[in-house]
Amino acid sequence: MSIEDSTTAQAPCRVAAVVVTYNRRELLMECIEGLRGQEGLAPGVALEGRVIDNASTDGTAEAVAALAADSGTAVPVRYCS
């Protein structure tokens, strides 16, 4: 096995962008869209967004849930409250 073969056989590198928020729905949506717009990641790098919500009352949970349900994106988003 060559070095190249052993490198590609490894599990992908996982990177999580963690965002903590409280009542900043609009800014959070911009942030998530920015994450989803990332291009040129190295092969084998998997990017994921994680939102930590401090009990927002501005519809943040619903907005993130709608984005998280969109399975057509390469960057998944997870919501934690």
ABEGO torsion letter per residue (X at the ends): XBAAAAAAABBBBBBBBBBBBBGAAAAAAAAAAAAAABBGBBBGBBBBBBBBBBGBAAGAAAAAAAAAABAABABBBBBBX
